[in-house]
Each structure stands twice: as structure tokens, then as C-alpha cells.
Amino acid sequence: MWQTLTRWYHQWGSPRYFFQYSGVLLPWLWPLAVLTLVVGVVWGLAFAPADYQQGNSYRIIFIHVPAASAALLGYIAMGVAGLVGLVWRMKMADIMIKAIAPFGAVLAAIALITGAIWGKPTWGTYWVWDARLTSMLLMLFLYLGVFALMNAIPDPRQAGRAASLLSVVGVINVVIVKYSVEWWQSLHQGSTLKVVGESAMPSEMLAPLLISMLGIYLFFACTVLMRARTEIMVRERKSQWLREVLR
């Protein structure tokens, strides 16, 4: 088991292996991602029942929660890649950080915008300096900071180390975003989904939400794979193996 995991880890850490097999995965992942995301969002926005307290205004949850959840998971993935890059100096770690950061920032921005739209009818204002909102805004800035570092420093190795360090340190903020509602008095509602215990949402609302979340995760994966492949082509453009693959 351990040998299999080690082999898998080193294979996917190779730009050549990653480029070849991600090219096999993408034609299957893209249709699945689009279909899942469309089904979940349309089901939630058009066919799920209205909430007994918030009416139809709650429906933005089918965009807000998947975007926020994917932004958190994306930053965790970036932090793991940063740790790998700092400890083992693996090429693909820097590439993955550069691939994740832009779309992660987009998802964080979508989460903030949709949260503000949802907050107006719920709280009476678009923005409050709430612990959850403030820490989510900080996550957006961290994503933008990582993206800026990767593109501002000419030397890819130095850029990778700087971005890796910020990625690892920024994972602390992921924990703050997750538990801010429990740690501080907050206007933001508690977790919609629970890993342990029964969810407070009825199944007719929960099902489209879970499908929407799966769809955005798959869409995020497709975007990251495509950006990583583009970055590999830039970095490995003089490699013989890349010329052979692209023939």
C-alpha cells in the first residue's frame, strides 16, 4: 500500500507524467463538471422549495456555499503544495500553486459578492465587519498575494519559494474562516452542512446543494489541470519529451 502511494506521489510529481495523464482525464472531467454544476444550480435556483423564513432569497446559497467551500479547499490544496515545494523542492508543487491561485481568488470573490447579496435581505446591509466575512476577505487577499508573487518575481525558483511560504502560512486563515462563527459572536449563520450529525437542511434542499458543490469541485479541478498543463508547456518548452508528446 505504502509503495503504491509513494509511486503515485512521485509519478504525479513529474511534469511529464502529469501532462500526459491530465490530458487523458480532462476530456472526461469537463462534461461531468459542467453537467453536475448545471444540474445542481438549476435544481436549487428553480426547483428547490422556498425557505419558510427567508423565502426565495436563500436560493443564493446554491452558489454561495459551493464557491466558499471550494475556495477553502483550494487554499488547503495550495498549502499542501507549498509544503511539498518547501520540503521536497518538487517542480509540480510550484506549478500547482500557480494554477490554483487565480481561480481560487475568483471563487473567494464570488463567495464574498453572493454573501453580500444574501446579507442585504437577511441583515439589512451588504457588509458588516463580521469575523467570517473579514477572514474570507483576507483569504481573497492571500490568494491575490500568492498570484502576485508567482508573477512578480522573475526567478521561478524564488517565486515558488515565496509563494509556497505564503500558501503554508495562509492555511491558518482557513481554520479561522471555518471556525470563526463558533469562536466569535457573529451575524453569519452556522455551518449549513455537518460532517457529524444530521444536517438541518431538508433533503429537497440538501440534494441540489451537494450536487452544486460537487460540480464546482470538478470545475475547479478542470481549471487547475488546464492551467497546470499550460504552465508545464511554458517551463518545459525546450524539453524533448514535450516535443514528442505534442507531435
C-alpha positions, 0 to 999 in steps of 0.5 A: 500500500505504502509503495503504491502511494509513494509511486503515485506521489512521485509519478504525479510529481513529474511534469511529464507524467502529469501532462500526459495523464491530465490530458487523458482525464480532462476530456472526461472531467469537463462534461461531468463538471459542467453537467453536475454544476448545471444540474445542481444550480438549476435544481436549487435556483428553480426547483428547490422549495422556498425557505419558510423564513427567508423565502426565495432569497436563500436560493443564493446559497446554491452558489454561495456555499459551493464557491466558499467551500471550494475556495477553502479547499483550494487554499488547503490544496495550495498549502499542501503544495507549498509544503511539498515545494518547501520540503521536497523542492518538487517542480509540480508543487510550484506549478500547482500553486500557480494554477490554483491561485487565480481561480481560487481568488475568483471563487473567494470573490464570488463567495464574498459578492453572493454573501453580500447579496444574501446579507442585504435581505437577511441583515439589512446591509451588504457588509458588516465587519463580521469575523467570517466575512473579514477572514474570507476577505483576507483569504481573497487577499492571500490568494491575490498575494500568492498570484502576485508573487508567482508573477512578480518575481522573475526567478521561478525558483524564488517565486515558488519559494515565496509563494509556497511560504505564503500558501503554508502560512495562509492555511491558518486563515482557513481554520479561522474562516471555518471556525470563526462563527463558533469562536466569535459572536457573529451575524453569519449563520452556522455551518449549513452542512455537518460532517457529524450529525444530521444536517438541518437542511431538508433533503429537497434542499440538501440534494441540489446543494451537494450536487452544486458543490460537487460540480464546482469541485470538478470545475475547479479541478478542470481549471487547475489541470488546464492551467497546470498543463499550460504552465508545464508547456511554458517551463518545459518548452525546450524539453524533448519529451514535450516535443514528442508528446505534442507531435 
